[in-house]
Amino acid sequence: MDHQTFYKARPEDSRKGDFGRVVIAGGSERYAGAPAFNALAALRAGADLAIVVAPRRAADLVAGYAPDLITVPCDAPFPEPRVVVDIAKDALIVGGGIQRSALAHEAIRAIVRECDKPMVLDAEALHAIAGKPEMLRGKTALLTPHAGEFEVLAGKAWPSDEPSRRAAARALAERYHATVVVKGRFEVVSDGAREHVDVEGSSFLTKGGYGDLTAGVAGAMLARGHSSFDASVLATWLVGRAGKLAADALGESTLASDALARFSEALCSKE
């Protein structure tokens, strides 16, 4: 894939914010890694700002990951809808690290209903909207389920052969009025009209965090003005390519953070 076509030449007088501001709503008392990966991946993929709205403990932990990250702590055990919607910028990522509860699902659905920005829905956000496809009608939404979350959304198992997987992704995209990325070794993208299968990656990319990187890159691409389908194609390629570079060097020891560290190498390559 010629990934360089996704990145136009920057004017000499470019300013902070010209290339996208991403807000991430996620995290919980238990999980802080997911929104941190979302934010760092968005920045490494070219967004100018990444702002994490999270419960206070998660926000404090995320702030300690890197000085590049901005955090907005919430006193609730989940990102507060009013806060998220008020500061939503060019794109929104929702769901990573949120702990499952009825109140958390209500908060996620409120964010989805009230926000008019392009959004990536991942992890717990997928459980919150499952069976409610009408919520996404008229919105720019990108869903990033793994095989288990596909089953939650579709009510049936993820198929085992590629033609059936393409058809299943297309059907899910049509049903939810969204672009869908079904994550796995070979990731399937569909917007209901087109499909794309990404073949980058490695069998070593099975540890937690890779999906959070994909959501982060997709959010950056949405914030830079790309369509949800194009954002998905670039996100799956970049995480897969960077992950392959990491896995070639580290094998069984490969972590999602190792893939993140190789984003720049992947983006500077001519392949």
BATORFI-882720 format. One record per residue (C-alpha): residue number from 0; residue in one letter; z, y, x negated. Coordinates in Angstrom, 1 decimal, always signed. Layout:
% BATORFI-882720
NUM,A,Z,Y,X
...
This chain:
% BATORFI-882720
0,M,+0.0,+0.0,+0.0
1,D,-0.8,+3.5,-1.2
2,H,+2.7,+4.9,-0.6
3,Q,+1.7,+8.2,-2.3
4,T,-0.2,+9.2,+0.8
5,F,+3.1,+9.6,+2.5
6,Y,+4.2,+12.4,+0.1
7,K,+2.1,+15.6,+0.2
8,A,+2.1,+18.0,-2.7
9,R,+5.0,+20.4,-2.5
10,P,+4.4,+24.1,-2.4
11,E,+5.9,+26.0,-5.4
12,D,+8.1,+28.0,-3.1
13,S,+9.6,+25.0,-1.3
14,R,+13.2,+25.4,-0.1
15,K,+16.1,+23.2,+0.9
16,G,+15.5,+21.8,+4.3
17,D,+11.7,+21.9,+4.2
18,F,+11.5,+18.2,+3.7
19,G,+13.9,+16.9,+6.3
20,R,+17.5,+16.9,+7.3
21,V,+18.9,+13.6,+8.5
22,V,+22.1,+13.2,+10.5
23,I,+23.8,+9.8,+10.4
24,A,+26.2,+8.7,+13.1
25,G,+28.1,+5.6,+12.1
26,G,+31.1,+4.1,+10.4
27,S,+34.5,+3.0,+11.5
28,E,+38.0,+2.3,+10.3
29,R,+36.7,-0.9,+8.7
30,Y,+33.2,+0.0,+7.6
31,A,+32.0,+2.9,+5.5
32,G,+29.2,+1.3,+3.4
33,A,+26.5,+1.4,+6.1
34,P,+26.4,+5.2,+6.7
35,A,+26.7,+5.8,+2.9
36,F,+23.7,+3.5,+2.3
37,N,+21.8,+5.3,+5.2
38,A,+22.5,+8.7,+3.7
39,L,+21.8,+7.8,+0.0
40,A,+18.5,+6.0,+1.0
41,A,+17.4,+9.0,+3.0
42,L,+17.9,+11.3,+0.1
43,R,+16.3,+8.9,-2.4
44,A,+13.3,+8.6,-0.1
45,G,+12.8,+12.4,-0.1
46,A,+15.0,+14.0,+2.6
47,D,+16.6,+17.2,+1.5
48,L,+19.9,+16.8,+3.3
49,A,+21.9,+13.8,+4.7
50,I,+24.9,+14.6,+6.9
51,V,+27.3,+11.7,+7.9
52,V,+29.3,+12.0,+11.1
53,A,+31.9,+9.3,+11.1
54,P,+35.6,+8.6,+11.9
55,R,+37.8,+10.3,+9.4
56,R,+38.6,+7.4,+7.1
57,A,+34.9,+6.4,+6.9
58,A,+33.9,+10.0,+6.4
59,D,+36.4,+10.4,+3.5
60,L,+35.2,+7.2,+1.8
61,V,+31.5,+8.2,+2.2
62,A,+32.3,+11.6,+0.7
63,G,+33.6,+9.8,-2.4
64,Y,+30.3,+7.9,-2.9
65,A,+28.4,+10.8,-4.2
66,P,+28.6,+14.6,-4.3
67,D,+25.1,+14.7,-2.7
68,L,+26.5,+13.6,+0.7
69,I,+27.9,+15.9,+3.4
70,T,+30.4,+14.4,+5.9
71,V,+31.8,+15.5,+9.2
72,P,+35.0,+13.7,+10.0
73,C,+35.8,+12.8,+13.6
74,D,+39.3,+12.0,+15.0
75,A,+37.9,+9.3,+17.4
76,P,+37.3,+5.7,+16.2
77,F,+33.6,+6.3,+16.5
78,P,+31.2,+9.2,+15.9
79,E,+31.8,+11.8,+18.7
80,P,+28.7,+12.5,+20.8
81,R,+29.3,+16.2,+21.1
82,V,+29.6,+16.6,+17.3
83,V,+26.5,+14.5,+16.6
84,V,+24.3,+16.2,+19.2
85,D,+25.4,+19.7,+18.2
86,I,+24.5,+19.2,+14.5
87,A,+21.4,+16.9,+14.9
88,K,+18.7,+18.3,+12.7
89,D,+15.2,+16.8,+12.1
90,A,+16.1,+13.1,+12.6
91,L,+19.1,+10.9,+13.6
92,I,+20.3,+7.5,+12.5
93,V,+22.8,+5.8,+14.8
94,G,+24.8,+2.6,+14.7
95,G,+25.6,+1.5,+11.2
96,G,+29.2,+0.5,+10.6
97,I,+30.4,+1.3,+14.2
98,Q,+32.9,-1.3,+15.4
99,R,+32.1,-2.9,+18.8
100,S,+34.0,-1.7,+21.8
101,A,+33.1,-0.5,+25.3
102,L,+34.1,+3.1,+24.4
103,A,+32.0,+3.0,+21.2
104,H,+29.0,+1.8,+23.3
105,E,+29.5,+4.6,+25.8
106,A,+29.5,+7.1,+22.9
107,I,+26.3,+5.7,+21.4
108,R,+24.6,+5.8,+24.8
109,A,+25.7,+9.4,+25.2
110,I,+24.2,+10.3,+21.9
111,V,+20.9,+8.6,+22.7
112,R,+20.7,+10.3,+26.2
113,E,+21.5,+13.8,+24.9
114,C,+19.7,+14.0,+21.6
115,D,+16.0,+15.0,+21.6
116,K,+15.4,+14.3,+17.9
117,P,+13.5,+11.3,+16.5
118,M,+16.1,+8.6,+16.0
119,V,+16.6,+5.3,+14.2
120,L,+18.8,+2.9,+16.2
121,D,+20.4,+0.1,+14.1
122,A,+23.3,-2.4,+14.2
123,E,+25.8,-1.5,+17.0
124,A,+23.4,+1.0,+18.6
125,L,+21.1,-2.0,+19.4
126,H,+23.9,-3.8,+21.2
127,A,+24.7,-0.5,+23.1
128,I,+21.2,-0.1,+24.5
129,A,+20.4,-3.8,+25.0
130,G,+19.1,-4.3,+28.5
131,K,+18.7,-0.5,+29.0
132,P,+15.1,+0.2,+27.9
133,E,+14.8,+3.1,+30.3
134,M,+17.1,+5.1,+28.0
135,L,+14.4,+5.4,+25.4
136,R,+11.6,+6.4,+27.7
137,G,+10.1,+9.7,+26.5
138,K,+12.0,+9.7,+23.2
139,T,+10.8,+9.0,+19.6
140,A,+12.9,+5.9,+18.8
141,L,+12.7,+3.3,+16.1
142,L,+14.7,+0.1,+16.5
143,T,+15.6,-2.0,+13.4
144,P,+17.0,-5.4,+14.5
145,H,+17.4,-8.5,+12.4
146,A,+16.6,-11.8,+14.1
147,G,+20.0,-12.0,+15.8
148,E,+19.8,-8.5,+17.2
149,F,+16.2,-9.2,+18.3
150,E,+17.7,-12.0,+20.5
151,V,+20.2,-9.5,+21.9
152,L,+17.5,-7.0,+22.8
153,A,+14.8,-9.5,+24.0
154,G,+17.0,-12.2,+25.5
155,K,+15.2,-14.9,+23.5
156,A,+15.1,-16.2,+19.9
157,W,+12.9,-14.7,+17.2
158,P,+9.9,-17.0,+16.7
159,S,+9.3,-19.0,+13.6
160,D,+5.5,-18.4,+13.0
161,E,+3.8,-15.2,+12.2
162,P,+1.4,-14.9,+15.2
163,S,+4.3,-15.4,+17.6
164,R,+6.4,-13.0,+15.7
165,R,+3.7,-10.3,+15.9
166,A,+3.4,-10.9,+19.6
167,A,+7.2,-10.8,+20.1
168,A,+7.6,-7.6,+18.2
169,R,+4.8,-6.0,+20.2
170,A,+6.4,-7.1,+23.5
171,L,+9.8,-5.7,+22.5
172,A,+8.2,-2.4,+21.4
173,E,+6.5,-2.1,+24.7
174,R,+9.6,-3.0,+26.7
175,Y,+11.8,-0.5,+24.9
176,H,+9.2,+2.3,+24.6
177,A,+9.9,+2.4,+20.9
178,T,+8.7,+1.2,+17.5
179,V,+10.4,-2.0,+16.3
180,V,+11.1,-3.3,+12.8
181,V,+12.3,-6.9,+12.9
182,K,+14.0,-7.3,+9.5
183,G,+13.8,-10.4,+7.4
184,R,+12.0,-11.8,+4.4
185,F,+8.7,-10.8,+5.9
186,E,+9.3,-7.8,+8.2
187,V,+7.3,-7.2,+11.3
188,V,+6.6,-3.7,+12.6
189,S,+5.1,-2.9,+15.9
190,D,+4.8,+0.2,+18.1
191,G,+3.4,-1.7,+21.1
192,A,-0.2,-1.1,+20.0
193,R,-0.3,-2.0,+16.4
194,E,+1.5,-4.5,+14.1
195,H,+2.2,-4.6,+10.4
196,V,+3.8,-7.3,+8.3
197,D,+5.4,-6.3,+5.1
198,V,+5.2,-8.9,+2.4
199,E,+7.2,-7.1,-0.3
200,G,+10.7,-8.2,-1.2
201,S,+12.4,-11.3,-2.5
202,S,+14.4,-14.3,-1.3
203,F,+17.3,-12.8,-3.3
204,L,+17.6,-9.9,-0.8
205,T,+20.1,-11.5,+1.5
206,K,+23.3,-9.5,+0.8
207,G,+24.6,-6.9,+3.2
208,G,+23.2,-3.4,+3.0
209,Y,+19.4,-3.8,+2.8
210,G,+19.0,-3.1,+6.5
211,D,+21.0,+0.1,+6.0
212,L,+18.6,+1.2,+3.3
213,T,+15.6,+0.5,+5.6
214,A,+17.2,+2.7,+8.4
215,G,+17.9,+5.4,+5.9
216,V,+14.3,+5.5,+4.5
217,A,+12.9,+5.4,+8.0
218,G,+15.2,+8.4,+9.0
219,A,+13.9,+10.4,+6.0
220,M,+10.3,+9.7,+7.0
221,L,+10.9,+10.8,+10.6
222,A,+12.6,+13.9,+9.3
223,R,+9.6,+14.7,+7.2
224,G,+7.4,+14.5,+10.3
225,H,+5.9,+11.0,+10.1
226,S,+5.3,+8.9,+13.2
227,S,+7.8,+6.2,+13.9
228,F,+5.2,+3.5,+13.0
229,D,+4.3,+5.1,+9.7
230,A,+8.0,+5.7,+8.9
231,S,+8.6,+2.0,+9.5
232,V,+5.7,+0.9,+7.2
233,L,+6.9,+3.1,+4.4
234,A,+10.6,+2.1,+4.8
235,T,+9.9,-1.7,+4.8
236,W,+7.6,-1.3,+1.8
237,L,+10.0,+0.9,-0.3
238,V,+13.1,-1.2,+0.3
239,G,+11.1,-4.4,-0.3
240,R,+9.5,-3.1,-3.4
241,A,+12.7,-1.7,-4.9
242,G,+14.5,-4.9,-4.0
243,K,+11.9,-7.0,-5.7
244,L,+12.2,-4.9,-8.9
245,A,+16.0,-5.4,-8.8
246,A,+15.8,-9.1,-8.0
247,D,+13.3,-9.8,-10.8
248,A,+15.9,-8.4,-13.2
249,L,+19.1,-9.6,-11.6
250,G,+18.4,-12.7,-9.5
251,E,+21.5,-14.0,-7.7
252,S,+23.5,-10.9,-8.8
253,T,+21.2,-8.5,-6.9
254,L,+23.0,-6.1,-4.6
255,A,+21.7,-3.6,-2.1
256,S,+22.9,-0.8,-4.4
257,D,+20.7,-2.3,-7.1
258,A,+17.7,-1.9,-4.8
259,L,+18.7,+1.7,-4.1
260,A,+18.9,+2.4,-7.8
261,R,+15.2,+1.4,-8.1
262,F,+13.8,+3.6,-5.4
263,S,+12.5,+6.1,-7.9
264,E,+10.8,+3.4,-10.0
265,A,+9.1,+2.1,-6.9
266,L,+8.0,+5.5,-5.7
267,C,+6.7,+6.4,-9.2
268,S,+4.6,+3.2,-9.4
269,K,+0.9,+3.2,-8.8
270,E,+0.9,+0.0,-6.8
